[in-house]
């Protein structure tokens, strides 16, 4: 019997686990749970006989893959997958997938909630501004970016987007304005919302020169990855430009410095909250189970992210 290990330091909700079991057991698969584990050895022991793993933010590196002799597939329940060593997985003959779109609405709602918090001066009792009529730039127009555009449109914002891999006609089919360069996006928009992955090309790419193009009173909003921010350069820029705000769902490495220097212009969630809704939790977990069943039974690799 094919064994699926659900290895989650931060567990799924019970209804999500019930859904995973229903999908897996309906296909004749076994489900094993490793929840709230506190030591990597627990994970290494648990993967020994697993043919499939569902994870959340858990780390699957070469050591884990070495221990998982029967492993065929890892599914990250969520959009990001930088917690999986893709090269090592490929070397071990293991397919890696994510579950794109399942958390998109949750992240989009959080992004706009954080943005309202920022323009109302963190609810400190002083007069803030409104979002209506403001220009919102979406940096990467994938599942999350498109949901951000949908929600922001309800606030009456003007929506712009840049995505080097998304055709202009796709961006503009719902009324979003496609700009021709990332520099144009930052120069044009009052708010820029980041939705880029952390890759060799994007790490530290949100820097002094780029963010410095933003108009007076600009807000940088990050619900993507902390690694894309050049923290040293952003700190330098915010020291020079006292009009800028940085709002992030991923606490920076230099959080203490940001908090000390930029009180009233900086906010970071204590832990990443983008996908932390009951609905996203359920959707991503069940999608992961379905993808595993489809891969093992039918060879479907639609959401594969490694070569």
DOKOL-596069 format. One line per 3 residues: number of its first residue (from 1); their letters; for each residue y, x, z of C-alpha. Coordinates in steps of 0.25 Angstrom, whole numbers, always signed. Each point is the difference from the previous one (the first is absolute). Example, Ala and Ser with C-alpha at 12.3 -4.5 7.8 and 13.67 -1.06 7.14 Angstrom:
2
1) as) -18,+49,+31 | +14,+6,-2
# end
This chain:
307
1) xxx) +0,+0,+0 | +14,+5,-4 | +8,+4,+12
4) xxx) +15,-2,+1 | +7,+7,+11 | +13,-6,+5
7) xxx) +7,+12,+7 | +13,-4,+6 | +7,+7,+11
10) xxx) +10,-12,-1 | -10,-12,-1 | +1,-11,-10
13) xxx) +2,-14,+6 | -12,-8,+3 | +2,-9,-11
16) xxx) +1,+11,-10 | -13,+6,+5 | -7,-14,-1
19) xxx) +5,+0,-14 | -5,+14,-3 | -14,-4,+5
22) xxx) -1,-12,-7 | +3,+7,-14 | -9,+12,+4
25) xxx) -12,-8,+6 | +1,-10,-11 | -3,+11,-10
28) xxx) -12,+5,+9 | +8,+12,+6 | +1,+4,+14
31) xxx) +13,+2,+8 | +2,+10,+11 | +12,+1,+9
34) xxx) +7,+12,+6 | +13,-5,+6 | +10,+7,+9
37) xxx) -7,+13,+0 | +6,+11,+7 | -7,+13,-5
40) xxx) -3,+4,-15 | -14,+3,+4 | -2,-15,+2
43) xxx) +4,-2,-15 | -9,+12,-4 | -12,-6,+7
46) xxx) +3,-14,-6 | +1,+4,-14 | -13,+7,-1
49) xxx) -8,-12,-6 | +12,-8,-6 | +0,-2,-15
52) xxx) +14,-6,+1 | +12,+1,+9 | +12,-9,+2
55) xxx) +12,+7,+7 | +14,-3,+4 | +9,+12,+4
58) xxx) -13,+8,+4 | -2,+14,-6 | -11,+3,-10
61) xxx) +0,+15,-3 | -10,+10,-4 | -7,+0,+13
64) xxx) -2,-15,+0 | -5,+1,-14 | -10,+11,+4
67) xxx) -5,-8,+11 | -2,-13,-9 | -12,+4,-8
70) xxx) -3,-14,-6 | +15,-3,-2 | +3,-6,-14
73) xxx) +14,-7,+2 | +12,+0,+10 | +10,-11,-1
76) xxx) +13,+1,+7 | +4,-14,+4 | +15,+1,-4
79) xxx) +8,+6,-11 | +2,+14,+4 | -12,+10,+0
82) xxx) +6,+14,+4 | -9,-1,+12 | -12,+3,-9
85) xxx) -3,+14,-6 | -1,-5,-14 | -5,+14,-6
88) xxx) -10,+1,+11 | -5,-14,-3 | -1,+3,-15
91) xxx) -8,+13,+4 | -10,-8,+8 | -1,-11,-11
94) xxx) +6,-10,+8 | +9,-11,-6 | +13,-3,+8
97) xxx) +8,-13,-2 | +12,-7,+6 | +3,-15,+1
100) xxx) +13,-1,-7 | +9,-12,+2 | -7,-6,+12
103) xxx) +11,+5,+10 | +11,-1,-10 | +6,-13,+5
106) xxx) -1,+5,+15 | +8,+13,-4 | +10,-7,-8
109) xxx) +3,-10,+12 | +1,+12,+9 | +10,+7,-9
112) xxx) +9,-11,-1 | -1,-3,+15 | +4,+15,+3
115) xxx) +11,-1,-10 | +6,-13,+6 | -1,+8,+14
118) xxx) +8,+12,-6 | +11,-8,-7 | +2,-8,+13
121) xxx) +2,+13,+7 | -13,-1,+8 | +4,-13,+6
124) xxx) +10,+8,+9 | +10,-12,+1 | +10,+6,-10
127) xxx) +4,-5,-14 | -10,+4,-11 | -1,-3,-15
130) xxx) -8,-10,-8 | -11,+3,-11 | +5,-10,-10
133) xxx) +6,+7,-12 | -4,+14,+4 | -8,+9,-9
136) xxx) -14,+3,+3 | -7,+12,-6 | -15,+0,+0
139) xxx) -6,+14,-2 | -14,-3,-6 | -3,-14,-5
142) xxx) -14,-2,+4 | -6,-11,+8 | +9,+2,+12
145) xxx) +12,+3,-8 | -2,-13,-8 | -2,-8,+13
148) xxx) +13,+6,+6 | +8,-4,-13 | -6,-14,+2
151) xxx) +4,-2,+14 | +14,+7,-2 | +3,-9,-11
154) xxx) +0,-11,+10 | +11,+7,+8 | +8,+0,-13
157) xxx) +0,+15,-2 | +1,+6,-13 | -13,+8,-3
160) xxx) -1,+13,-8 | -13,+8,-1 | -5,+14,-5
163) xxx) -14,+3,-3 | -4,+11,-10 | -14,-7,-2
166) xxx) +4,-14,-1 | +5,-5,-14 | +15,-5,+0
169) xxx) -5,-14,-5 | -9,-2,+12 | +11,+4,+10
172) xxx) +10,-10,-7 | -9,-12,-2 | +4,-6,+13
175) xxx) +15,+4,+0 | -1,+14,+6 | +9,+10,-7
178) xxx) -7,+12,-5 | +8,+13,+1 | -3,+12,-8
181) xxx) -1,+11,+11 | -2,+2,+15 | +14,+6,+0
184) xxx) +6,-13,-6 | -8,-9,+11 | +6,+8,+11
187) xxx) +14,+1,-6 | +0,-15,-2 | -6,-7,+12
190) xxx) +5,-3,+14 | -14,+0,+5 | -12,+8,-5
193) xxx) -14,-4,+4 | -11,+10,-1 | -14,-3,-5
196) xxx) -4,+13,-6 | -14,+6,+4 | +0,+14,+6
199) xxx) -5,+9,-11 | +3,+15,-4 | +12,-5,-8
202) xxx) +6,-10,+10 | -1,+8,+13 | +14,+4,+5
205) xxx) +6,-7,-13 | +9,-9,+8 | +10,+11,+3
208) xxx) +15,+3,+2 | +4,+0,-15 | -7,-13,-3
211) xxx) +4,-9,+13 | +13,+7,-1 | +3,-8,-13
214) xxx) +0,-14,+8 | +13,-8,+1 | +7,+0,+13
217) xxx) -7,-8,+11 | -14,+3,-7 | -13,-3,+7
220) xxx) -13,+7,-3 | -12,-8,+4 | -14,+6,+1
223) xxx) -13,-8,+1 | -7,+10,-9 | -4,+14,+6
226) xxx) +8,+9,+9 | -4,+12,-9 | +9,-4,-11
229) xxx) +12,+2,+8 | +6,+14,+1 | +4,-2,+15
232) xxx) +8,+13,+1 | +9,-4,-12 | +1,-14,+4
235) xxx) +5,+4,+14 | +10,+9,-6 | +5,-11,-9
238) xxx) +1,-10,+11 | +8,+10,+8 | +10,+1,-12
241) xxx) +0,-14,-3 | +2,-9,+12 | -1,-13,-9
244) xxx) -15,+2,-3 | -11,-7,+7 | -15,+4,+0
247) xxx) -10,-11,+4 | -15,+3,+0 | -14,-6,+3
250) xxx) -5,+14,+1 | +5,+9,+11 | +5,+13,-5
253) xxx) -5,+13,+6 | +15,+2,+4 | +1,-13,+6
256) xxx) +6,+5,+13 | +11,+7,-8 | +3,-12,-9
259) xxx) +1,-9,+13 | +9,+10,+7 | +9,+2,-11
262) xxx) +1,-13,-7 | +0,-11,+10 | +4,-13,-6
265) xxx) -3,+5,-14 | -15,+3,+2 | -13,-8,+3
268) xxx) -14,+3,+0 | -12,-9,+4 | -8,+6,+11
271) xxx) -13,+0,-9 | -1,-4,-14 | +1,-15,-1
274) xxx) -1,-4,-15 | -14,-5,+0 | +0,-5,+14
277) xxx) -2,-15,-2 | -12,-9,+2 | +0,-4,-15
280) xxx) +1,+14,-6 | -11,+5,+10 | -9,-11,-5
283) xxx) +3,+1,-14 | -2,+15,-1 | -13,+1,+8
286) xxx) -6,-11,-8 | +5,+6,-13 | -6,+13,+4
289) xxx) -14,-6,+2 | +0,-8,-13 | +4,+13,-7
292) xxx) -12,+8,+6 | -10,-11,-4 | +6,-1,-14
295) xxx) -1,+16,-1 | -14,+1,+6 | -6,-12,-7
298) xxx) +7,+0,-14 | +7,+14,-1 | +14,-6,+0
301) xxx) +10,+11,+3 | +13,-8,-3 | +8,+6,+12
304) xxx) -6,+14,+0 | +11,+10,+4 | -8,+13,-2
307) x) -5,+6,-12
# end
